[in-house]
Amino acid sequence: MKVKVNKEACIGCGACMSIADDVFEMDNDGLSSVKVAEVPEGSVDQAKEAVESCPTGAIEEA
């Protein structure tokens, strides 16, 4: 599974990072970014939860 963040829609709330901190991080602009090319098998459920929890829908499966 791969995920991507739409920087135009991200508001930097950090929900994704609090749910899946091994997949998401905050970049220098204070917005979410994906820190792995492929979501590790053990983190897929958390990544999917982060996609569903994003208040602006900025995260999607790629």
VMD Tcl script that builds the backbone (N, CA, C; Angstrom):
set m [mol new atoms 186]
animate dup $m
set s [atomselect $m all]
$s set {name element resname resid chain x y z} {
  {N N MET 1 A 0.850 -1.183 0.000}
  {CA C MET 1 A 0.000 0.000 0.000}
  {C C MET 1 A 0.891 1.239 0.000}
  {N N LYS 2 A 0.474 2.226 -0.781}
  {CA C LYS 2 A 1.148 3.515 -0.814}
  {C C LYS 2 A 0.122 4.587 -0.483}
  {N N VAL 3 A 0.578 5.662 0.132}
  {CA C VAL 3 A -0.289 6.792 0.439}
  {C C VAL 3 A 0.396 8.068 -0.024}
  {N N LYS 4 A -0.429 9.087 -0.253}
  {CA C LYS 4 A 0.134 10.393 -0.615}
  {C C LYS 4 A -0.679 11.480 0.067}
  {N N VAL 5 A -0.037 12.628 0.259}
  {CA C VAL 5 A -0.671 13.773 0.907}
  {C C VAL 5 A -0.802 14.891 -0.112}
  {N N ASN 6 A -2.016 15.418 -0.228}
  {CA C ASN 6 A -2.269 16.583 -1.072}
  {C C ASN 6 A -1.923 17.816 -0.233}
  {N N LYS 7 A -0.795 18.427 -0.515}
  {CA C LYS 7 A -0.315 19.578 0.260}
  {C C LYS 7 A -1.271 20.766 0.178}
  {N N GLU 8 A -2.023 20.872 -0.906}
  {CA C GLU 8 A -2.977 21.976 -1.070}
  {C C GLU 8 A -4.129 21.846 -0.067}
  {N N ALA 9 A -4.478 20.604 0.290}
  {CA C ALA 9 A -5.614 20.367 1.187}
  {C C ALA 9 A -5.193 20.194 2.646}
  {N N CYS 10 A -3.931 19.859 2.884}
  {CA C CYS 10 A -3.455 19.604 4.250}
  {C C CYS 10 A -3.463 20.893 5.076}
  {N N ILE 11 A -3.962 20.776 6.316}
  {CA C ILE 11 A -3.961 21.929 7.224}
  {C C ILE 11 A -2.959 21.745 8.363}
  {N N GLY 12 A -2.224 20.639 8.355}
  {CA C GLY 12 A -1.191 20.413 9.354}
  {C C GLY 12 A -1.709 20.100 10.742}
  {N N CYS 13 A -2.864 19.458 10.836}
  {CA C CYS 13 A -3.450 19.184 12.158}
  {C C CYS 13 A -2.698 18.099 12.916}
  {N N GLY 14 A -1.984 17.226 12.200}
  {CA C GLY 14 A -1.185 16.186 12.847}
  {C C GLY 14 A -1.935 14.919 13.194}
  {N N ALA 15 A -3.197 14.806 12.820}
  {CA C ALA 15 A -3.974 13.597 13.136}
  {C C ALA 15 A -3.315 12.359 12.535}
  {N N CYS 16 A -2.870 12.454 11.302}
  {CA C CYS 16 A -2.260 11.298 10.638}
  {C C CYS 16 A -1.006 10.842 11.372}
  {N N MET 17 A -0.204 11.809 11.787}
  {CA C MET 17 A 1.032 11.490 12.479}
  {C C MET 17 A 0.758 10.850 13.840}
  {N N SER 18 A -0.288 11.306 14.515}
  {CA C SER 18 A -0.605 10.715 15.817}
  {C C SER 18 A -1.156 9.303 15.671}
  {N N ILE 19 A -1.732 8.985 14.516}
  {CA C ILE 19 A -2.272 7.642 14.272}
  {C C ILE 19 A -1.202 6.705 13.719}
  {N N ALA 20 A -0.401 7.191 12.788}
  {CA C ALA 20 A 0.600 6.345 12.112}
  {C C ALA 20 A 1.917 7.098 11.994}
  {N N ASP 21 A 2.611 7.248 13.118}
  {CA C ASP 21 A 3.847 8.047 13.116}
  {C C ASP 21 A 5.008 7.376 12.395}
  {N N ASP 22 A 4.885 6.098 12.074}
  {CA C ASP 22 A 5.934 5.456 11.282}
  {C C ASP 22 A 5.715 5.665 9.787}
  {N N VAL 23 A 4.572 6.259 9.420}
  {CA C VAL 23 A 4.250 6.512 8.013}
  {C C VAL 23 A 4.276 8.010 7.695}
  {N N PHE 24 A 3.797 8.834 8.628}
  {CA C PHE 24 A 3.665 10.274 8.380}
  {C C PHE 24 A 4.562 11.084 9.306}
  {N N GLU 25 A 4.982 12.258 8.805}
  {CA C GLU 25 A 5.743 13.213 9.593}
  {C C GLU 25 A 5.350 14.607 9.140}
  {N N MET 26 A 5.714 15.596 9.918}
  {CA C MET 26 A 5.460 16.981 9.540}
  {C C MET 26 A 6.693 17.505 8.818}
  {N N ASP 27 A 6.484 18.180 7.707}
  {CA C ASP 27 A 7.619 18.721 6.965}
  {C C ASP 27 A 7.971 20.121 7.469}
  {N N ASN 28 A 8.916 20.770 6.824}
  {CA C ASN 28 A 9.376 22.088 7.266}
  {C C ASN 28 A 8.301 23.166 7.171}
  {N N ASP 29 A 7.277 22.917 6.361}
  {CA C ASP 29 A 6.181 23.872 6.210}
  {C C ASP 29 A 5.063 23.631 7.216}
  {N N GLY 30 A 5.237 22.622 8.096}
  {CA C GLY 30 A 4.210 22.303 9.072}
  {C C GLY 30 A 3.062 21.495 8.500}
  {N N LEU 31 A 3.296 20.884 7.350}
  {CA C LEU 31 A 2.283 20.051 6.710}
  {C C LEU 31 A 2.724 18.594 6.749}
  {N N SER 32 A 1.758 17.709 6.628}
  {CA C SER 32 A 2.050 16.285 6.665}
  {C C SER 32 A 2.786 15.853 5.407}
  {N N SER 33 A 3.673 14.892 5.582}
  {CA C SER 33 A 4.322 14.265 4.436}
  {C C SER 33 A 4.494 12.782 4.750}
  {N N VAL 34 A 4.612 12.007 3.705}
  {CA C VAL 34 A 4.782 10.558 3.838}
  {C C VAL 34 A 6.271 10.287 3.917}
  {N N LYS 35 A 6.687 9.504 4.919}
  {CA C LYS 35 A 8.121 9.262 5.084}
  {C C LYS 35 A 8.570 7.885 4.628}
  {N N VAL 36 A 7.672 7.117 4.011}
  {CA C VAL 36 A 8.031 5.798 3.488}
  {C C VAL 36 A 7.502 5.660 2.062}
  {N N ALA 37 A 8.242 4.944 1.220}
  {CA C ALA 37 A 7.785 4.719 -0.153}
  {C C ALA 37 A 6.607 3.744 -0.167}
  {N N GLU 38 A 6.668 2.765 0.693}
  {CA C GLU 38 A 5.630 1.740 0.802}
  {C C GLU 38 A 5.285 1.595 2.281}
  {N N VAL 39 A 3.990 1.586 2.606}
  {CA C VAL 39 A 3.568 1.433 3.998}
  {C C VAL 39 A 3.962 0.044 4.471}
  {N N PRO 40 A 4.696 -0.061 5.588}
  {CA C PRO 40 A 5.078 -1.378 6.109}
  {C C PRO 40 A 3.838 -2.226 6.409}
  {N N GLU 41 A 3.964 -3.510 6.194}
  {CA C GLU 41 A 2.828 -4.419 6.359}
  {C C GLU 41 A 2.156 -4.276 7.724}
  {N N GLY 42 A 2.933 -4.068 8.764}
  {CA C GLY 42 A 2.385 -3.936 10.106}
  {C C GLY 42 A 1.714 -2.604 10.383}
  {N N SER 43 A 1.789 -1.680 9.451}
  {CA C SER 43 A 1.222 -0.341 9.644}
  {C C SER 43 A 0.069 -0.025 8.700}
  {N N VAL 44 A -0.357 -0.984 7.914}
  {CA C VAL 44 A -1.411 -0.746 6.927}
  {C C VAL 44 A -2.707 -0.308 7.594}
  {N N ASP 45 A -3.115 -0.978 8.675}
  {CA C ASP 45 A -4.368 -0.609 9.351}
  {C C ASP 45 A -4.310 0.825 9.874}
  {N N GLN 46 A -3.184 1.214 10.458}
  {CA C GLN 46 A -3.038 2.576 10.966}
  {C C GLN 46 A -3.043 3.586 9.819}
  {N N ALA 47 A -2.399 3.247 8.707}
  {CA C ALA 47 A -2.379 4.154 7.561}
  {C C ALA 47 A -3.785 4.351 7.009}
  {N N LYS 48 A -4.559 3.271 6.928}
  {CA C LYS 48 A -5.941 3.376 6.455}
  {C C LYS 48 A -6.775 4.214 7.417}
  {N N GLU 49 A -6.532 4.064 8.716}
  {CA C GLU 49 A -7.242 4.877 9.705}
  {C C GLU 49 A -6.881 6.352 9.537}
  {N N ALA 50 A -5.617 6.628 9.249}
  {CA C ALA 50 A -5.186 8.014 9.031}
  {C C ALA 50 A -5.871 8.608 7.799}
  {N N VAL 51 A -5.994 7.818 6.739}
  {CA C VAL 51 A -6.684 8.276 5.531}
  {C C VAL 51 A -8.117 8.660 5.879}
  {N N GLU 52 A -8.795 7.801 6.629}
  {CA C GLU 52 A -10.190 8.036 6.998}
  {C C GLU 52 A -10.344 9.179 8.001}
  {N N SER 53 A -9.322 9.420 8.816}
  {CA C SER 53 A -9.408 10.418 9.882}
  {C C SER 53 A -9.018 11.827 9.454}
  {N N CYS 54 A -8.420 11.972 8.306}
  {CA C CYS 54 A -7.979 13.297 7.863}
  {C C CYS 54 A -9.193 14.210 7.699}
  {N N PRO 55 A -9.229 15.325 8.444}
  {CA C PRO 55 A -10.408 16.188 8.403}
  {C C PRO 55 A -10.647 16.883 7.062}
  {N N THR 56 A -9.614 16.998 6.246}
  {CA C THR 56 A -9.774 17.662 4.943}
  {C C THR 56 A -9.703 16.701 3.773}
  {N N GLY 57 A -9.509 15.413 4.057}
  {CA C GLY 57 A -9.390 14.433 2.971}
  {C C GLY 57 A -8.118 14.579 2.166}
  {N N ALA 58 A -7.080 15.116 2.795}
  {CA C ALA 58 A -5.825 15.379 2.091}
  {C C ALA 58 A -4.992 14.120 1.856}
  {N N ILE 59 A -5.294 13.049 2.562}
  {CA C ILE 59 A -4.510 11.822 2.420}
  {C C ILE 59 A -5.324 10.810 1.630}
  {N N GLU 60 A -4.659 10.163 0.693}
  {CA C GLU 60 A -5.338 9.125 -0.079}
  {C C GLU 60 A -4.378 8.005 -0.412}
  {N N GLU 61 A -4.950 6.854 -0.700}
  {CA C GLU 61 A -4.133 5.742 -1.156}
  {C C GLU 61 A -3.653 6.048 -2.563}
  {N N ALA 62 A -2.391 5.767 -2.795}
  {CA C ALA 62 A -1.818 6.076 -4.117}
  {C C ALA 62 A -1.763 4.831 -4.989}
}
mol reanalyze $m
mol bondsrecalc $m
mol representation Tube
mol addrep $m
